[in-house]
Amino acid sequence: MIEISYKKILKFSPKNIYDIVADIESYSQFIPGCFSSKIISKEGSIIEAKLGVKYLIMSGEFTSRVTFDPRKLSIVSEGINGPFNSVFTKWSFDRNDNGVLVNVSINLDLSNKVFELLLKKNLEKVFSQVVVSFEERADILY
């Protein structure tokens, strides 16, 4: 089981970054290692999305149920199909004097324990790169 929390202050508004993180279908255009991103179904503020990712020598697709709360500016994702026993991710976007405090936490239990051990050593770096990708996307859009 891997549990991490990552925080970073970005110079944008909370709503700007929330909107970029919520735009799951665009992930494959700007997040390194994400080769496909699509919405499978949508019902109100809940969607099912499928992402294709590649990291080191591993690649595959996984499906998540994602719940959006635009009032609280939070996004919660729960893995429902993929190479894991469980995965739960929570994003929050809080106003900060310098812009927005992005807070992401993940709990991950992979089926492949060897890959889990490799990923555990690098997951904070991976999330740092993902958040930088959102920041670079915001630089382009805003």
Backbone bond lengths (Angstrom), bond angles and torsions (degrees), N, CA, C in turn:
res aa  C-N    CA-C-N  psi(-1)  N-CA   C-N-CA  omega(-1)  CA-C   N-CA-C  phi
1 M - - - 1.460 - - 1.528 108.44 -
2 I 1.316 115.10 134.50 1.459 122.03 177.32 1.525 107.61 -115.45
3 E 1.320 116.21 132.54 1.463 121.72 174.66 1.514 107.95 -133.09
4 I 1.334 116.20 120.56 1.452 119.01 175.99 1.522 109.91 -138.13
5 S 1.313 114.14 160.99 1.455 121.79 174.40 1.518 106.22 -135.43
6 Y 1.326 116.52 136.02 1.449 121.58 -178.29 1.523 108.51 -131.90
7 K 1.332 116.29 135.59 1.467 121.29 179.55 1.516 109.76 -131.22
8 K 1.343 114.57 144.67 1.462 119.50 175.79 1.523 108.95 -155.65
9 I 1.322 115.98 141.03 1.464 121.49 175.45 1.522 108.27 -93.42
10 L 1.338 115.20 128.87 1.461 121.93 177.43 1.517 108.83 -117.11
11 K 1.310 117.07 153.61 1.469 122.25 -173.91 1.527 113.86 -82.53
12 F 1.292 118.17 15.12 1.462 122.35 -177.13 1.527 110.71 -107.54
13 S 1.335 116.14 172.74 1.462 118.97 177.33 1.523 109.54 -76.13
14 P 1.330 117.61 153.46 1.467 120.13 176.10 1.533 112.10 -54.66
15 K 1.325 117.57 -40.70 1.464 121.49 -178.91 1.525 111.41 -64.64
16 N 1.341 117.46 -40.09 1.465 120.41 177.95 1.527 111.31 -57.79
17 I 1.319 116.60 -49.63 1.474 120.07 -176.85 1.522 110.45 -71.66
18 Y 1.325 117.60 -39.02 1.471 120.43 174.72 1.529 109.76 -54.98
19 D 1.329 117.83 -47.12 1.469 121.34 -178.40 1.519 111.93 -61.70
20 I 1.317 117.68 -38.28 1.469 120.40 179.31 1.523 110.78 -68.62
21 V 1.327 117.58 -44.04 1.470 120.56 178.74 1.528 110.18 -65.94
22 A 1.326 117.21 -33.66 1.470 121.03 -179.98 1.527 112.84 -73.68
23 D 1.319 117.82 -16.96 1.471 121.93 -178.53 1.528 110.58 -84.78
24 I 1.312 115.92 65.63 1.460 122.92 -173.70 1.522 112.60 -59.02
25 E 1.318 117.62 -36.57 1.467 120.05 -178.16 1.527 112.73 -62.44
26 S 1.309 118.63 -19.75 1.468 121.29 -179.89 1.532 113.29 -90.97
27 Y 1.317 118.64 -7.90 1.465 121.05 -174.53 1.526 113.21 -51.34
28 S 1.331 117.04 -42.66 1.464 119.60 -176.02 1.527 112.12 -65.42
29 Q 1.316 118.03 -13.90 1.464 121.51 178.66 1.526 112.99 -81.99
30 F 1.342 117.63 -21.57 1.463 117.36 -173.22 1.526 116.50 -142.93
31 I 1.314 119.18 -8.61 1.468 119.51 178.91 1.528 109.34 -96.26
32 P 1.338 116.97 120.26 1.468 119.90 179.66 1.532 110.93 -58.37
33 G 1.312 115.40 135.99 1.457 121.21 178.76 1.509 114.60 86.62
34 C 1.328 118.45 -9.13 1.466 121.70 178.43 1.534 107.59 -97.13
35 F 1.341 116.50 108.44 1.464 119.08 -176.18 1.523 113.31 -98.36
36 S 1.323 118.14 -11.45 1.470 119.93 174.13 1.526 109.04 -153.67
37 S 1.337 115.28 147.86 1.463 120.83 178.90 1.518 107.90 -153.98
38 K 1.328 114.93 119.99 1.466 118.25 -178.39 1.525 111.37 -148.24
39 I 1.325 114.34 150.40 1.460 121.66 175.41 1.528 107.45 -88.91
40 I 1.320 115.91 127.93 1.464 121.07 179.67 1.526 110.50 -91.01
41 S 1.339 115.60 -42.96 1.463 119.74 179.69 1.522 109.31 -153.06
42 K 1.321 114.84 159.04 1.461 120.29 179.12 1.515 108.84 -143.99
43 E 1.343 115.15 132.97 1.460 121.43 175.82 1.524 107.51 -141.85
44 G 1.323 116.25 102.93 1.457 120.86 -177.20 1.504 110.91 64.16
45 S 1.328 116.89 -125.39 1.462 121.21 -178.29 1.530 112.68 -94.15
46 I 1.340 116.65 13.20 1.464 121.25 -179.74 1.525 109.15 -118.76
47 I 1.325 115.01 131.82 1.457 119.72 176.12 1.522 109.52 -126.84
48 E 1.319 115.27 161.52 1.453 121.61 165.69 1.514 106.09 -113.08
49 A 1.323 115.72 129.66 1.455 121.76 -176.72 1.519 109.76 -129.08
50 K 1.321 115.14 147.64 1.460 120.93 177.28 1.521 108.19 -118.75
51 L 1.332 115.53 126.66 1.461 122.06 177.18 1.518 109.54 -116.10
52 G 1.319 115.20 140.68 1.456 121.83 170.74 1.515 107.70 -106.90
53 V 1.327 116.39 124.79 1.461 120.37 -177.15 1.522 111.02 -132.22
54 K 1.331 113.43 152.18 1.461 120.54 175.59 1.518 107.40 -131.73
55 Y 1.337 115.75 130.69 1.454 121.18 177.23 1.524 107.80 -143.33
56 L 1.327 115.63 126.23 1.461 122.10 -175.28 1.528 108.75 53.48
57 I 1.325 117.60 -121.58 1.469 119.45 -178.35 1.528 112.50 -97.33
58 M 1.311 117.17 0.10 1.464 121.60 -177.43 1.523 110.55 -100.19
59 S 1.315 115.17 142.18 1.463 119.42 172.29 1.519 108.04 -149.26
60 G 1.323 115.49 155.91 1.448 120.27 178.82 1.513 110.96 171.19
61 E 1.307 113.88 -179.87 1.456 120.37 179.20 1.513 109.30 -115.93
62 F 1.322 115.35 150.84 1.459 119.83 173.94 1.517 108.88 -144.21
63 T 1.323 114.37 153.99 1.458 121.85 -177.87 1.520 108.93 -115.55
64 S 1.328 114.83 138.38 1.463 121.34 -179.85 1.518 110.63 -130.29
65 R 1.313 115.17 152.05 1.466 122.28 169.68 1.525 105.87 -100.71
66 V 1.326 115.54 120.57 1.456 121.49 -173.37 1.523 109.24 -116.14
67 T 1.318 115.54 128.87 1.465 121.75 179.19 1.525 108.78 -113.47
68 F 1.318 115.17 125.56 1.461 122.21 -178.82 1.523 109.85 -104.00
69 D 1.324 116.34 138.62 1.456 121.37 173.03 1.528 107.74 -128.95
70 P 1.349 117.25 90.35 1.465 119.94 -177.00 1.528 113.43 -66.65
71 R 1.336 118.53 -22.84 1.470 120.35 177.49 1.524 110.60 -70.66
72 K 1.313 116.53 -45.20 1.466 121.48 -179.74 1.525 112.75 -88.72
73 L 1.349 115.96 -5.24 1.456 121.83 -175.70 1.533 110.82 51.99
74 S 1.332 114.38 56.35 1.461 119.76 177.09 1.530 109.72 -134.93
75 I 1.318 114.37 152.73 1.463 121.90 179.29 1.522 106.73 -136.03
76 V 1.330 115.97 128.19 1.459 121.62 178.91 1.524 108.01 -121.81
77 S 1.319 115.80 132.04 1.461 121.68 -178.33 1.525 109.51 -125.87
78 E 1.323 115.13 134.35 1.461 121.01 177.07 1.516 108.54 -126.36
79 G 1.323 116.33 124.60 1.457 120.54 178.50 1.515 110.97 -66.61
80 I 1.343 116.14 135.13 1.463 119.39 179.09 1.531 112.86 -121.30
81 N 1.349 116.58 -12.58 1.464 119.49 177.75 1.518 108.83 -160.78
82 G 1.318 117.24 127.24 1.454 120.38 178.66 1.515 111.68 157.54
83 P 1.331 116.15 -166.99 1.472 121.18 -174.58 1.532 113.14 -82.96
84 F 1.299 116.37 45.70 1.455 120.52 -177.33 1.519 109.57 -143.37
85 N 1.321 114.66 157.65 1.462 120.21 170.39 1.521 108.92 -82.50
86 S 1.351 115.36 -38.03 1.464 120.54 175.67 1.521 109.00 -160.70
87 V 1.327 115.11 151.01 1.457 121.62 173.15 1.525 107.54 -151.70
88 F 1.322 114.69 131.80 1.459 121.23 -178.36 1.528 107.12 -138.61
89 T 1.328 116.69 125.73 1.462 121.75 -178.77 1.516 109.54 -128.29
90 K 1.324 116.36 137.24 1.461 120.89 176.98 1.520 109.44 -129.53
91 W 1.327 115.16 129.21 1.454 123.36 176.71 1.527 108.59 -112.67
92 S 1.343 116.52 139.49 1.458 120.64 169.54 1.522 108.28 -137.70
93 F 1.325 114.72 153.13 1.465 121.93 -173.74 1.520 107.46 -134.08
94 D 1.325 116.00 101.64 1.460 121.57 -173.61 1.524 110.70 -109.80
95 R 1.340 114.98 136.43 1.464 120.26 177.36 1.525 109.44 -57.91
96 N 1.314 114.46 140.91 1.455 122.82 -179.88 1.526 106.78 -139.03
97 D 1.319 118.04 154.31 1.468 120.91 179.42 1.528 112.38 -53.94
98 N 1.311 116.60 -29.87 1.468 121.58 -178.37 1.517 113.62 -99.81
99 G 1.328 118.68 6.22 1.465 121.71 -179.19 1.515 111.18 139.56
100 V 1.327 115.67 -105.95 1.458 121.27 -176.93 1.525 109.95 -135.69
101 L 1.324 115.12 137.90 1.461 120.75 170.43 1.518 106.61 -94.12
102 V 1.339 115.95 112.45 1.462 121.50 176.52 1.523 106.92 -90.55
103 N 1.326 115.63 127.17 1.454 121.62 179.72 1.522 107.63 -126.56
104 V 1.321 116.32 120.86 1.460 120.43 177.80 1.525 108.14 -127.11
105 S 1.327 114.99 134.16 1.465 119.75 175.18 1.516 107.88 -127.91
106 I 1.323 115.07 145.87 1.459 120.65 -178.90 1.522 109.36 -138.36
107 N 1.318 113.98 138.96 1.462 123.19 170.49 1.521 105.70 -120.74
108 L 1.309 116.24 122.24 1.463 121.17 -171.85 1.520 110.56 -136.48
109 D 1.309 115.86 130.11 1.459 122.58 175.38 1.526 106.95 -128.74
110 L 1.339 116.14 102.21 1.459 120.70 -177.92 1.519 111.56 -83.97
111 S 1.314 115.79 151.15 1.463 121.47 175.74 1.527 110.40 -68.60
112 N 1.336 116.40 -39.58 1.457 122.38 -179.75 1.532 108.62 -88.14
113 K 1.326 116.04 103.34 1.474 120.24 -174.15 1.526 112.56 -70.61
114 V 1.336 118.70 -27.03 1.457 120.92 176.62 1.524 109.41 -66.84
115 F 1.336 116.15 -46.66 1.464 119.70 178.02 1.525 110.82 -65.96
116 E 1.328 116.90 -35.86 1.464 119.92 177.42 1.521 110.61 -60.11
117 L 1.323 116.93 -41.29 1.463 121.05 178.95 1.529 110.71 -63.81
118 L 1.338 117.82 -42.35 1.468 121.62 176.50 1.526 111.08 -62.60
119 L 1.318 116.06 -45.68 1.455 121.21 -177.41 1.522 111.06 -67.48
120 K 1.329 116.69 -36.09 1.465 120.95 -177.83 1.532 111.22 -57.52
121 K 1.326 116.07 -37.55 1.455 120.96 -179.66 1.525 112.32 -70.50
122 N 1.321 117.04 -21.68 1.462 120.73 -172.44 1.523 115.10 -121.48
123 L 1.324 118.28 1.23 1.464 119.49 -171.92 1.526 113.03 -64.70
124 E 1.322 117.91 -37.64 1.467 118.73 178.26 1.529 110.26 -63.74
125 K 1.334 117.35 -39.51 1.469 121.39 176.23 1.524 110.55 -63.59
126 V 1.325 117.16 -41.42 1.464 121.37 178.79 1.523 110.07 -61.41
127 F 1.335 117.92 -46.57 1.466 120.64 179.99 1.522 111.39 -67.15
128 S 1.313 116.75 -34.53 1.460 119.96 175.10 1.524 109.80 -60.10
129 Q 1.328 117.46 -43.53 1.464 121.76 179.16 1.530 111.25 -66.03
130 V 1.328 117.11 -37.75 1.463 120.71 178.35 1.526 110.18 -64.55
131 V 1.332 116.90 -45.74 1.467 120.02 179.79 1.531 110.40 -64.60
132 V 1.318 117.66 -38.50 1.470 120.28 175.22 1.532 109.90 -62.34
133 S 1.307 118.13 -37.10 1.466 121.49 177.10 1.521 110.89 -62.45
134 F 1.338 117.71 -40.84 1.465 120.92 176.29 1.533 110.28 -65.10
135 E 1.333 116.19 -39.61 1.461 120.48 179.31 1.536 110.63 -64.39
136 E 1.321 117.06 -43.44 1.464 120.84 178.06 1.520 111.28 -64.78
137 R 1.321 116.65 -36.88 1.462 120.70 176.18 1.539 110.08 -63.64
138 A 1.324 116.18 -41.28 1.469 120.41 177.83 1.533 110.74 -63.51
139 D 1.339 116.85 -37.80 1.467 119.65 176.64 1.519 111.01 -58.57
140 I 1.317 117.18 -37.55 1.471 122.12 179.83 1.525 110.91 -73.94
141 L 1.323 116.82 -45.34 1.477 120.78 -173.74 1.525 114.22 -80.16
142 Y 1.338 117.76 -30.44 1.456 120.32 -173.21 1.521 111.21 -120.84
